[in-house]
Amino acid sequence: MNRIAVISLAVVAGLSAVVPAYAQDTNEGHWWVGPRLGPLGTDSDRVAIDNNQLRTFDGGFDSAFYGVEAGFQFTPEWGYRVYYDYIRGDLENADTADGRIFGIDMMYNFTNNVYGTLGINNTEIGDVSNRFLRVGAGYREQLNNDWQLFVEGGVQQNDGDLTEFLLMTGVRYFFGKAAPAPAPTPEPEQAVVVDSDGDGVPDNRDRCPNTQPTYKVDAYGCVMYQNETITHELMINFAFDSAQIPAGEKDELQETADFLKEFPQLDIRIEGHTDSVGTVQYNQGLSERRAKSVGDSLIKDFGIEQDRVSTVGYSENRPLVPNDSPENRAKNRRIEAKMSVTKEVPVKEDN
């Protein structure tokens, strides 16, 4: 079966070398279908029924499969597919065993070319059937508006002790995709160009009039956006052997509550800590009480929903600094919380 692997890799390498560069378009909202083939490395513990006897496989990539998959890309990142493969494997007695694989995968695009898969399938070879969880990763190349080439590898594991590997390559055809928009026709040199909002895009191509001049725009005059990560950190230090929030920390709690209200999709996890004075068991309870006192304050005093707040104590096990001086031990008597959120913000023009 190694010949299948060599052929698959050779096809991918050859097409990648001859296909011209393509300005990739999103496949969102489109169905695809296409053939696939490759080798499967069966587990050494897999058996098949041959002439009413149990047989084992040769080992390595001893099986080959080919089949068809169909899928749908419902967002730029997420899609799913179903597939059906016919498989034939070599048994130890020089006979072969036939079977089939059918399953479903969720697919996530990390980039325009790299994607990952996670799904379940039923693999049946030689009248012995097993259900597997399969995880994989692949590389895809858009050949033109409708066709896509891919190569993929994966591993599948059942609820027993069977672990199997596969490689495959294939093509996908996407249905109903519109042809790429032609490049805008250049304006005649003698034509009068009107740009009412001064964004550098003529009114006859400006799809977003009256944009603010401080923001960058695309070729159609619409504001460009980029992702920006905003982080908020909360740290409060406590007196020795105390879980009472110091009076001067109200502003810190208010800022944290405001951040949570601005981004209601976020939850907060408050982590309590102690210095090394006392037993680990006592400090565990003290660290939990410190975290809970801050969590209760956010809920009762600042109106944060209870199901968005969780607390945990780590005793003296996660010091911020070594517990080798009174000053350092004071720094370790604390709670910590950190939250991050990513949002789209308009891109400003360079000054």
C-alpha positions in Angstrom: 0.0 0.0 0.0 3.0 2.4 0.2 2.5 3.0 -3.5 -0.7 4.9 -2.7 1.2 7.2 -0.3 3.9 7.9 -2.9 1.3 8.6 -5.6 -0.7 11.0 -3.3 2.4 13.0 -2.3 3.6 13.1 -5.9 0.2 14.5 -7.2 0.2 17.2 -4.5 3.8 18.2 -5.2 3.2 18.3 -9.0 0.1 20.3 -8.9 1.6 22.8 -6.4 4.5 23.4 -8.8 2.3 24.1 -11.9 -0.7 25.9 -10.5 -0.4 29.7 -10.7 -0.9 31.9 -7.7 -4.6 32.6 -7.0 -6.1 35.4 -5.0 -8.1 33.3 -2.6 -11.8 34.1 -2.1 -13.9 33.0 0.9 -15.9 29.8 0.4 -18.4 30.8 3.0 -22.0 29.7 2.4 -21.1 27.1 -0.3 -21.4 23.4 -0.6 -18.5 21.2 -2.0 -18.1 17.6 -3.1 -15.0 15.7 -4.3 -13.0 12.5 -4.4 -10.2 11.4 -2.1 -7.8 8.6 -1.7 -4.8 7.5 0.5 -3.3 4.8 2.7 -4.4 3.8 6.2 -2.0 2.3 8.8 -4.0 -0.2 10.8 -3.3 -1.0 14.4 -1.3 -4.3 15.0 -4.2 -5.4 17.3 -6.8 -5.1 14.5 -8.3 -8.4 13.3 -10.5 -9.4 10.4 -12.7 -12.4 9.7 -11.4 -14.4 6.8 -13.0 -17.8 5.9 -14.5 -17.9 9.4 -11.1 -17.4 11.0 -9.6 -14.3 12.7 -6.7 -12.8 10.8 -4.3 -10.0 11.6 -2.9 -7.4 9.2 0.5 -7.0 7.7 1.3 -3.8 9.6 2.4 -0.3 8.5 0.3 1.4 5.9 -1.2 -1.9 4.9 -4.6 -0.6 3.7 -5.7 1.7 1.0 -9.0 3.6 0.7 -10.7 5.8 -1.8 -14.1 7.6 -1.6 -16.0 10.8 -1.7 -16.7 13.6 0.7 -19.3 16.4 0.7 -19.3 19.5 3.0 -20.6 23.0 3.7 -18.6 26.1 4.7 -21.0 28.0 7.0 -18.5 30.6 8.2 -15.1 31.7 7.0 -13.6 29.6 9.8 -16.0 26.7 10.4 -17.4 24.0 8.2 -18.3 20.3 8.2 -18.2 17.3 6.0 -19.5 13.8 5.6 -17.6 11.1 3.8 -17.8 7.5 2.6 -14.6 5.5 1.8 -14.1 2.0 0.4 -11.1 0.3 2.0 -9.0 -2.8 1.2 -6.3 -4.2 3.5 -3.6 -6.8 3.3 -3.9 -9.7 5.8 -1.0 -11.7 7.1 -1.9 -14.8 5.0 -1.6 -12.8 1.7 -5.3 -12.4 1.4 -7.2 -9.1 1.5 -10.1 -7.8 3.5 -12.6 -5.3 2.2 -14.6 -2.7 4.1 -15.9 0.8 4.4 -15.6 3.9 6.4 -18.3 6.5 6.9 -18.2 9.5 9.2 -18.6 13.2 9.8 -16.0 15.9 10.7 -16.1 19.5 12.0 -13.5 21.6 10.2 -11.8 24.8 11.4 -9.6 27.0 9.1 -6.6 28.4 10.9 -5.5 30.3 7.8 -6.5 30.4 4.1 -4.5 27.2 3.6 -4.2 25.3 6.9 -7.1 23.6 8.6 -7.9 21.1 11.3 -10.6 18.4 11.7 -12.3 16.6 14.5 -15.0 13.9 14.0 -16.3 10.4 14.5 -16.5 7.5 12.1 -17.3 3.9 11.7 -14.5 1.8 10.2 -15.4 -1.7 9.1 -12.8 -4.1 7.6 -13.2 -7.8 7.1 -16.7 -7.9 8.9 -15.2 -6.3 12.1 -16.6 -2.9 12.9 -15.2 -0.2 15.2 -16.2 3.3 16.0 -13.4 5.9 16.1 -12.7 9.5 17.2 -10.6 11.0 14.4 -8.4 14.2 14.5 -6.5 15.6 11.6 -4.8 18.5 10.0 -4.5 19.5 6.3 -3.2 21.9 3.8 -5.4 23.2 0.9 -4.7 25.2 -2.2 -7.4 27.1 -4.2 -6.7 26.2 -7.8 -9.3 28.5 -9.3 -12.7 30.0 -8.3 -14.4 26.6 -8.0 -11.7 23.9 -7.5 -9.5 23.2 -4.4 -6.7 20.7 -3.9 -5.9 19.3 -0.4 -3.6 16.9 1.4 -4.4 15.7 4.9 -3.1 13.5 7.7 -4.9 12.1 10.7 -5.0 9.7 13.6 -8.1 7.8 14.9 -8.6 6.1 18.2 -11.5 3.9 19.4 -12.7 3.4 22.9 -10.5 0.3 23.2 -6.8 0.3 22.3 -6.9 0.7 18.5 -4.9 3.6 17.2 -4.6 4.1 13.4 -3.0 6.6 11.0 -3.9 7.9 7.6 -2.8 10.1 4.8 -5.0 11.3 1.9 -5.2 13.7 -1.0 -8.1 14.9 -3.1 -9.9 17.7 -4.8 -13.1 19.7 -3.9 -15.6 21.4 -6.2 -17.6 24.3 -4.7 -21.1 24.9 -6.1 -22.7 28.2 -6.9 -19.7 30.5 -6.5 -19.8 33.8 -8.4 -16.9 34.6 -10.6 -14.4 37.1 -9.1 -15.4 40.7 -9.7 -13.4 42.3 -12.6 -11.0 45.0 -11.8 -12.5 48.5 -11.9 -12.3 50.3 -15.2 -9.7 53.1 -15.0 -11.2 56.6 -15.2 -10.5 58.4 -18.4 -7.7 61.0 -17.8 -9.9 63.8 -18.9 -12.8 62.8 -16.7 -13.5 64.9 -13.6 -13.0 62.9 -10.4 -15.2 63.8 -7.5 -14.3 62.7 -4.0 -16.9 64.3 -1.7 -15.6 62.9 1.6 -11.9 63.2 0.8 -11.1 59.6 1.5 -9.2 59.1 -1.7 -12.0 57.0 -3.4 -14.0 58.6 -6.2 -17.7 59.0 -5.5 -18.6 56.6 -8.4 -16.8 53.8 -6.5 -17.4 54.9 -2.9 -19.8 52.5 -1.2 -19.4 54.2 2.2 -19.8 57.9 1.8 -19.1 60.5 4.5 -16.4 58.4 6.2 -14.2 60.2 8.8 -10.9 61.4 7.3 -9.0 60.0 10.4 -9.6 56.4 9.4 -8.1 54.2 6.6 -10.5 53.0 3.9 -10.4 50.1 1.4 -10.7 50.3 -2.4 -14.5 51.0 -2.0 -14.2 53.8 0.6 -15.3 51.7 3.6 -13.5 52.0 6.9 -10.9 49.2 7.5 -10.9 47.3 10.8 -8.4 45.3 12.8 -8.5 43.1 15.8 -7.3 44.7 19.1 -6.8 42.8 22.3 -7.7 44.6 25.6 -6.5 43.2 28.9 -7.6 44.0 32.4 -5.7 42.7 35.5 -6.9 42.9 39.1 -4.5 42.4 42.1 -5.3 43.2 45.7 -3.0 42.6 48.7 -4.2 41.6 52.1 -3.1 42.1 55.7 -1.5 39.2 57.5 -3.9 36.3 58.3 -6.8 38.4 56.9 -9.4 37.9 54.2 -10.9 41.4 54.6 -10.6 43.6 51.5 -8.5 46.7 52.3 -10.6 49.9 52.3 -8.4 51.5 49.6 -9.1 48.9 46.9 -12.6 50.1 46.1 -11.4 51.9 42.9 -9.7 48.7 41.7 -12.9 46.7 42.2 -15.0 49.4 40.4 -12.7 49.3 37.4 -13.0 45.6 37.2 -16.8 45.7 37.5 -16.9 48.4 34.7 -14.7 46.1 32.5 -17.0 43.2 33.0 -20.1 45.3 32.3 -18.6 46.6 29.1 -17.8 43.1 27.9 -20.7 40.9 29.1 -19.3 37.9 27.3 -16.5 37.6 29.8 -16.4 35.7 33.1 -13.9 36.3 35.9 -11.8 33.8 37.8 -10.4 35.1 41.1 -7.3 33.3 42.4 -6.4 33.6 46.1 -2.8 33.2 47.5 -1.0 33.4 50.9 2.6 33.7 52.1 4.4 30.7 53.6 3.7 31.5 57.3 1.4 28.8 58.8 0.5 25.3 57.6 -0.4 24.5 54.0 -3.8 23.3 55.1 -4.6 26.5 57.0 -3.3 28.7 54.1 -5.5 26.8 51.7 -8.6 27.9 53.5 -7.3 31.4 53.9 -6.5 31.7 50.2 -10.0 30.5 49.3 -11.6 33.0 51.7 -9.6 35.9 50.2 -10.7 35.0 46.7 -14.4 34.5 47.8 -14.4 37.9 49.6 -13.5 39.7 46.4 -15.9 37.6 44.4 -18.8 38.4 46.8 -18.0 42.1 46.7 -18.2 42.1 42.9 -21.6 40.4 43.1 -23.1 42.3 46.0 -21.5 45.7 45.8 -21.0 46.1 42.1 -23.9 44.1 40.5 -21.9 41.5 38.6 -24.0 38.3 37.9 -23.1 35.5 40.3 -22.7 32.9 37.4 -19.9 35.1 35.9 -17.7 34.9 39.0 -15.7 31.9 40.1 -13.0 31.7 42.8 -10.2 29.3 43.7 -7.4 29.2 46.3 -3.8 28.1 45.8 -2.6 28.3 49.4 1.1 29.2 49.4 1.9 27.1 46.3 2.1 30.0 43.8 4.2 32.8 45.3 4.7 36.0 43.3 8.2 36.4 44.8 10.3 34.3 47.2 9.0 34.2 50.8 12.3 35.3 52.2 11.5 38.7 53.7 8.6 40.5 55.3 8.2 42.7 52.2 8.1 39.8 49.9 5.6 37.9 52.1 3.4 40.9 52.0 3.4 40.8 48.2 2.4 37.2 48.2 -0.7 37.8 50.4 -2.9 38.6 47.4 -5.7 37.8 44.9 -5.2 37.9 41.2 -7.5 38.0 38.2 -6.8 38.6 34.5 -9.2 39.0 31.6 -8.7 39.6 27.9 -11.0 40.4 25.0 -10.5 40.9 21.3 -12.6 43.4 19.4 -12.6 45.1 16.0 -11.5 48.7 16.0 -11.2 51.1 13.0 -7.7 51.6 11.6 -6.5 55.1 11.9 -4.5 57.0 9.3 -0.8 57.4 10.0 0.0 60.9 11.0 
